[in-house]
Every structure is written in C-alpha cells, then in structure tokens.
Amino acid sequence: MPAALSALLTALLLLQGSAALRKSDLVRLLSGAVLSPVELAQLVRRNCLTFEPTDRDRNDFRLLGADAALLAAVDDCARRRAPRQPAVAPARTTARPPAASPPPAPPPQAIMQVQRILVSVSADRSGFVAGGGQRGAAGAQLPRALVFEARDSAGAVLSGQAVTFTGINARIQPAVAPTDAAGQVRVGVTLGQRVGSATVIASIGVVEKQVAFNVAAGPAAQLVVMCGSANVSGGGHIVIRPDSSVVLRISAQDGFANPTPLLGLRAAVADARIFRVLGMAQDSAVGSVTLKPDQPGTTSLAVIANGMRQYLTVTVPPRAAPGKVDCR
C-alpha cells in the first residue's frame, strides 16, 4: 500500500474516533503530509498517545518534519499520561438500621461454566528475532530479511495475525503481512537516502516494537568542485586575476549527495603557460587545489579523484585591475 494512501486512511480513522495514537500512526501521518502541522498537533492533544515518547522518538519526529507546536503537544500528552496517586476517600460512619433477615436461599442447581480464552499478543514475548542491526549503503537493500515473531502471554506462537511495518529512513516490503504457522513474518528492508540511522517499527494490535540499522554512504558517484561559495562542477568557468591566486575545494559524494572519502586527488592543466598548479592537499573528506596565473589566456583544468574527472575552463584576462576571483 503506498505511504500516502496509508497515511490518508490512518488520518480518516483517527479523525473519526478518539483512539490514542501509536508511534507508527504518528510516523505515517508525518510522512504522508495528509494533515497540516496545526491539525496534527490538535489531533495529538485530543487523542493523546499510547506510548511514552523518548528523546530518540522526538528526534525521529523532527527529522520527519514535526514543528515546535506538534512536539509541545507530544510533551503535554506525556505529562498527562504520568500516573497519579489515587485520592483516599474518608470512611463513612453513618449508622444504618439493621437489615431484615434475608429469605432462605434456594437449593443449589448444577451449573456448567464455560471459560472463554481470548488470544492476545504479548509485548514481552513478541519482537524482532533476526535481521536487526545490519549496516548498508544509502539506498541499498539489506542482504538479510528482517524477521518479526508474535507470541501470546503463554509463549505460544500466533499465526495468521496481521503485522504492519513502518520505516523511518527506510522502506519495507511488504508493509503489511500475516504471521505464518511459526508465528513469524519476513520482510525486506531498503535503506533510505540519509546517512546515519534507520528505524523499522512493527505494529500488531496495541503492541509496537522497533529495531535500528546503520546507514553508510554509498560509493562515490560525483566530484564537487567549489570556488569560494560557487559550485563550478560540470564545466564551470573560472577567471583568475593576474595578480592573485585561487583555491578550489574538492569533495566526493555518493548518488544521494552524502559525503564519501576523497581518494587520489590530482589536477592536470592543458596549457601550463597560462597558469600552474601551485599546490595540492587532501584529507579523508576534502581536498584543495591552488592555482596561480602566469600569462593571459584560456585553457582547461582537469580535477581527478576517485576514478572520476571534472573539467573546468580557466581564463586569465590581460591587464585586469586587481580584484577578487570570478567563479562562473
């Protein structure tokens, strides 16, 4: 089910009732952009939450776009859910007249008692049993399936129970699936685009469990060349005044613009009579190339790192007045 449709259905159900919101409900509403921030904050204040929000939960909500009003509503709900000491009512000592003697009880009859056993998911015995804690590159599918197991309070497995999965910086397939004969559900996890952490929440009935993953940058896919505050990657044009020099900053990024280690930085000038490479430096994250003009003219510069190249056009104007470097 698409995330937007899932969020819309969740919003309609919650707006029509007064059920408290689970963490997965709040995540879906923030991800789907169905309700405005003001409407979502009002919904939280009205229905409150089924869980005690942690600092990590608040950080996840901020990453999904929660504003100050929504976070304040979450904190207000947490304060309201705090247990209170029950008031002890004073004993009443009003004297009552003696009750009349009850009529004699009829003889007991044989009664057949029927005990109804309700199946319920145990929060202590249910949870993720395999696949958690994996590490992968941004946008990559994890090699091992994520396995959730449902059991009742007696430890017996529960089959045929629907489990809903919600991802933060992750995509889960399928998003909803029933437990098998062993009480388990297996789903695939594709990590999101943001380097750091990813979280998957499993919901079954009123029980919610979550597990975390580590998201690393993917392989270098592009070089970024900065001249001052200007990005001159992809055929940029630099003008170097004859009496000045310019320092280019070089970095590498994966396909989602996450920084990756910079490897093997080099620079090559097509016509070394016009300008020269005065110096280069690099560490694991960023490098620099310093250029010094020698005579007027236009030529090209190739910046090489991580097996990739970026070509720039460099012009040294004749008889130019002193001024700052022009990066176009």
N, C-alpha and C positions, 0 to 999 in steps of 0.2 A: 504494500500500500504506500503511495507517495507520501513524503513527510508533510506536505501542505494539506493534503486531504485528511491525513491522520490528525493533524493539529486542528483542522476545522471541526471534525467530528468530536474531538475531545472538548473543544470550546463550547459546542452546542449542548453537549451532555452536562457540562459543569454549570453553564448559564441557566439551564432549566431546573437544576436541583441545588441542593445545599451540601453535597458531599465534599469532604475535605480533600485538598489536592495532594497527590503523591508527588515525589520528586520528578518522576518520569512525565507526569501531566504538565508540570511547570516547564520542563525542558522542551516538550513538544510545542507548547504554546509560544515559548520564546523563539523557537526555531522556525515556526510556521508563519509568524507575523500576521496572525488572524485578528488578534486584539491589539488595540493601541496600548502604550505603556500605562496610560491613566486607567483604561478599562481593566487591564491585567492586575494593577495594584488594588483596584476596588474589589475584584474577584477574590484576591488573596485575603483582604480584610474581612470580606463577608464569609467565605467558606473555611478559611484558615488552612492548616497543613496537617498531614498525617505523620510527619517526621520532624525531628529536631535538627534544624539546619546547622551544619558545621562551617568552619572557615573555608574549607575546600568547596563546599556547596555554594557558598556566596561567591567565591572566585569563579566557579563554573558559570553561575548566573550572569556575572559581569561580562565574561567572555562571549556569552550568547546575546548580550545587548541589554541586560537589565539596568534600569536607571536608578537614581537615588530614591525615588518615590516607591518603586517596587521593593528595593532592598529594605526600606524602612517598614513597609507592610509585612515583609517576611520576619523582621526582628520583632515587630509588635505582636505577630501571631505566636512567635516563640515564647514571648513573655506571658501571653495569655494561657499557653499550654503548660506553664510551670505549675507543679502540684501545690495545692493549698491545704493547710491544716483544717480539718472539719471543726466547726464550732460545736461545743458540747452544750446541749440544752439542759437547763436545770431540771432536777427531778420534781415532778408534781406530787404534792402530798395531800391533795383534796380527798377528803374522806368520802367513801361511797357506801351506800346501804348494802347490806349483804344480799347477794344474788339468790334467787329462788333455786331450789334444788332442781337439777336437770332431770328430764324424764329418763327412765331406764333405756339403755342402748339396745337396739335390736340385735339379734344374734348375728355373728359374722357370717358372711357369704364367701364362697370360693371366688377369687378374682384372678384372672390371668393377666399378668403385667407384660407389656411389650416395650422393650427398650429400643429406641431409635438411635443408631450410631451415625453421627454427622462426620463426613470426611472433611478435614481442614488441613491446609498446608502449614507445616511447622517452620517458623522463621529460624529456629536453631538448627534444624536438621536439613534444611534446603539451602542450596547455594551453588556456586561455580566449583566444579570438581576438576577441570582440566582446561588448558589453553590460556589462562591468565598470565599476566606479567611478561608477555612476549615483547620483543623490540623489533621495529621495522622502519623502513624508509617512508617518508611522507608520500601518501597516495598509493602505497603498496598494500596488497592483500597478505595477511599473515599466513604463514605456512601451515599452522596447526589450527584445527577448528576449536571454537570456544564451546565448552560443554557445561550445561546447567542441569542440576538434578533436583527433583521435587520429592519430598517425603512428608509423611504425616507425623504427628507427635509420638506415635509408637515406633517410628523408624521404617514403616512400610513404604515402598515406592508408590508413587501416584502416577498412573498412566492416563493418557487422554486429556490432560489438563493444559489449557492454552497458556503460553508464556509470551509476553510482549517484551521486545528488546528496544532500548533507546540508546543512541550513541551521542557522545559529546566529542567532537573532533574525530568521529569515526562513523562508518556506515555498516549496517548489519544486514545480512541476507540469509534467511528470510527475517523480516521484522517481527512476525508473529508465527509461532509453530506449536503443535501439541507435543506433549511428552510421549515417548514410546513405551514399550512394555517394561523397560527397565527404569522408567521414570525420568528419562533424560531427553534433552534437546541439544542438537548440534547446529551451530550457526557459523557462517564465515564472517570475518571482520576485515574491512578495508580501512586502513588508517586515513585520517584527514590530511589537510594540506599544511597544518600548523605544527612546527617543531615544538616538542615538549612532552605533554602527556595526552592520552586519550582515555575516555571512560565509557564503559558499557553498563547500562542498568537493565536488570531483568525484573519484570513485574509479574506476579502470579497471585491473584486475589489481592489481599492487602499487604502481601509480603513483597519487599523490594530488596534486591542485592546488587552490589556493584563491584566491578573489577577494573583495574587500571592497566594501561600499556604505555610503553615508551616510544615516542615518535622521533626519529632522527632525520637529518637532512638527506635527500637523495643524491645521486651522482651529479657532478657539476654539469650544467646544461648551457650556461651562458657566462660570458665575461662582462663585467660592468666597469666602464672607464669614466671617471669623474674628473672634470677640470673645474676647480672651485666647487660651486654648487650645481654646476650644469652636468647632466649626463650626456656624454658625447659618444656613447656606444653606437655601433651600427652606422658607420660612415659620417661621424661628426667632423666639424671643421674648426680648427684652432688657429688663431692669429697670435703670433708671438712678437712683441715689440723688440726691435733690435738691441735695446739696452736692458733687457730683462730676461727672465727665465720662467719656466712653468713646471709645476709638479703635478703629474697625473696620479690619481689614486686608483688602484686596480683591485677588484674583488671578484670572487666566483660565486655563482648562485645555482641552486637546483631549479627544476622546472616550475616550482611554486614560489620562487624568489626567496627561499631560505638560504642563508649564507652557508657555504661549504669551504673546506680548506683550499687555499691557493697553492698550486704546485708548479714549480719550474717556470717562474716568470722570466721572460726575455723581451727585448724590444729590438726591432730592425728598422733602419732608415733607408729609404730608396735612394736618396741623393745626400750623402754625408757632407757636401759642401754648403748646404743651406742651413742645416742645424745638426747638432750631435746630441747623443745621449750622454749627459754629464754624470749620471749615477743612477743606480737602482737599489732598492731594498725591499725585503718582504719578511713577513712572519707567517704563521699558520692561517691568518684570517685575511690580511690585506697587504698589498704591496704598493710601491711608488716608483715612478719613472720621472727623472728630472731632465728636461730638455733645455738646451742653450743654443740660441740662433748665432749663425756666423755671417751670412750674407743674404740679401733679398732673394726671394724666390718661393716657389710652391712645390712641395713634394709630399710623399705619403709615409706614414708610420704604421708598422705592424706591431701590435701588442700580443704576445703569445704566452699562454699558460694553460695548464690542464688539458693539453692537446687541442686547444681552440685558439682562434685568432680574431682580433678586432682590428680593422683598418681605419685609420683616420687621415684626414687631409690637413697638412700644416702649412701655413703661409707666414713668411717673414716679409713685411712690407718695407719698401725703401723709404728712407728719410722720414720715418714716422716720429711724431712727437712722443716723448715719454708718457706712458700711461699704463693702465692695468691690462692684463692679458684678456683677449677677446675670445670666448669659447662659444661657438655657434653650432 
